[in-house]
Amino acid sequence: MDRDDDSREQIERLEAQIDDLVARLESCRKFILVSRIAIVAGAVLLAALLLGVIRFDPTEMIAAVAALLGGIVGWGSNRSTAQEAAADLAAAEAERKALIGTIALRLVPERPTLH
């Protein structure tokens, strides 16, 4: 029974780790979305400035380039973090599944229902 208790504690630890990894993945997805929006906004503003649709202003040009580059950096950084978290999540879930398989489960007898 002691081994089962250790396995259960490890499973609980893994489930907490899995919850943290899922939260990290969700956070990365949100930042990736914001980064994509910044890339599109920066590209549209930059194109509008260069094509003369908007009167050229150096401040707007700097803002467009900053949004474009910042979006690219944010997207790439969060994409790699999300990939690492997904790999860690898959490993933790596989380990949890293996531990569950080692526990000696007991059958609970069916009780008649009272309705």
Backbone torsions as a table, in degrees:
resi	resn	phi	psi	omega
1	MET	NA	-28.7	-179.5
2	ASP	-62.7	-38.2	179.1
3	ARG	-65.9	-39.6	177.7
4	ASP	-63.4	-39.0	178.3
5	ASP	-63.3	-42.5	177.3
6	ASP	-62.6	-41.5	178.8
7	SER	-63.5	-41.3	179.9
8	ARG	-64.9	-39.6	177.5
9	GLU	-64.7	-40.6	178.0
10	GLN	-66.0	-38.7	177.8
11	ILE	-63.6	-42.7	177.6
12	GLU	-61.5	-42.6	178.2
13	ARG	-62.6	-42.4	179.5
14	LEU	-66.3	-37.9	178.8
15	GLU	-65.4	-37.4	175.5
16	ALA	-65.9	-40.7	178.2
17	GLN	-64.8	-40.4	178.7
18	ILE	-63.2	-42.1	177.3
19	ASP	-60.5	-42.2	178.5
20	ASP	-63.9	-41.2	-179.7
21	LEU	-67.5	-38.0	177.1
22	VAL	-63.7	-41.2	177.8
23	ALA	-64.5	-39.7	178.6
24	ARG	-65.0	-41.8	177.6
25	LEU	-61.4	-43.5	179.7
26	GLU	-63.5	-41.4	177.6
27	SER	-62.1	-43.5	178.8
28	CYS	-62.2	-40.7	179.1
29	ARG	-61.4	-40.0	178.6
30	LYS	-65.4	-44.0	179.3
31	PHE	-66.7	-34.5	176.9
32	ILE	-64.3	-41.7	177.9
33	LEU	-62.4	-45.3	178.4
34	VAL	-62.7	-39.0	179.4
35	SER	-64.9	-41.3	178.3
36	ARG	-64.1	-40.2	177.7
37	ILE	-62.8	-42.0	178.5
38	ALA	-63.4	-39.6	178.6
39	ILE	-62.2	-47.6	-178.9
40	VAL	-65.0	-44.9	-179.3
41	ALA	-63.1	-43.8	178.6
42	GLY	-64.4	-41.4	179.9
43	ALA	-66.4	-42.5	179.5
44	VAL	-64.7	-45.1	179.5
45	LEU	-64.5	-41.9	178.9
46	LEU	-63.5	-44.1	178.2
47	ALA	-63.8	-41.8	179.5
48	ALA	-64.1	-38.0	178.3
49	LEU	-68.8	-43.6	-177.6
50	LEU	-71.6	-31.1	179.8
51	LEU	-87.4	-4.0	177.1
52	GLY	82.7	10.8	177.6
53	VAL	-67.2	-36.8	175.6
54	ILE	-113.3	139.5	178.2
55	ARG	-59.4	133.0	-175.9
56	PHE	-64.3	131.3	176.6
57	ASP	-141.0	124.9	-177.6
58	PRO	-58.3	-35.0	179.6
59	THR	-65.0	-42.8	178.4
60	GLU	-66.9	-34.7	178.3
61	MET	-64.6	-44.4	178.9
62	ILE	-64.0	-41.9	179.3
63	ALA	-63.0	-40.7	-180.0
64	ALA	-64.9	-44.9	-180.0
65	VAL	-66.5	-41.1	179.6
66	ALA	-63.8	-42.2	178.5
67	ALA	-64.9	-42.4	179.8
68	LEU	-63.3	-51.0	-179.0
69	LEU	-68.8	-41.6	177.7
70	GLY	-62.3	-39.4	177.3
71	GLY	-64.6	-40.9	179.0
72	ILE	-64.3	-45.7	179.9
73	VAL	-64.1	-46.5	180.0
74	GLY	-62.8	-40.7	179.6
75	TRP	-64.8	-47.2	-178.8
76	GLY	-64.7	-43.2	-179.3
77	SER	-63.8	-47.7	-178.5
78	ASN	-72.1	-29.2	176.5
79	ARG	-65.0	-44.5	-180.0
80	SER	-68.3	-37.5	176.7
81	THR	-64.1	-40.3	178.8
82	ALA	-65.3	-38.7	178.1
83	GLN	-64.9	-41.9	177.7
84	GLU	-63.7	-42.9	179.7
85	ALA	-65.4	-38.5	178.9
86	ALA	-65.2	-39.9	177.8
87	ALA	-66.4	-42.8	177.6
88	ASP	-63.7	-38.8	179.0
89	LEU	-63.6	-44.7	179.3
90	ALA	-62.3	-41.0	179.2
91	ALA	-66.1	-42.4	180.0
92	ALA	-65.8	-40.2	178.8
93	GLU	-66.6	-38.9	177.7
94	ALA	-65.4	-40.7	178.5
95	GLU	-65.5	-41.4	178.3
96	ARG	-62.9	-42.8	179.1
97	LYS	-62.2	-41.2	178.7
98	ALA	-64.9	-40.7	179.1
99	LEU	-66.4	-38.9	178.4
100	ILE	-62.6	-35.6	178.6
101	GLY	-67.7	-21.2	-178.8
102	THR	-88.3	-14.0	-177.8
103	ILE	-76.1	135.0	175.8
104	ALA	-78.6	101.9	-178.1
105	LEU	-82.9	146.8	178.5
106	ARG	-111.0	145.1	179.3
107	LEU	-81.5	136.9	176.1
108	VAL	-100.8	121.0	-177.8
109	PRO	-66.4	146.5	179.1
110	GLU	-73.8	139.1	175.4
111	ARG	-106.5	143.9	177.8
112	PRO	-66.7	141.5	178.0
113	THR	-79.6	153.9	-174.4
114	LEU	-101.6	19.6	179.0
115	HIS	-118.2	NA	NA
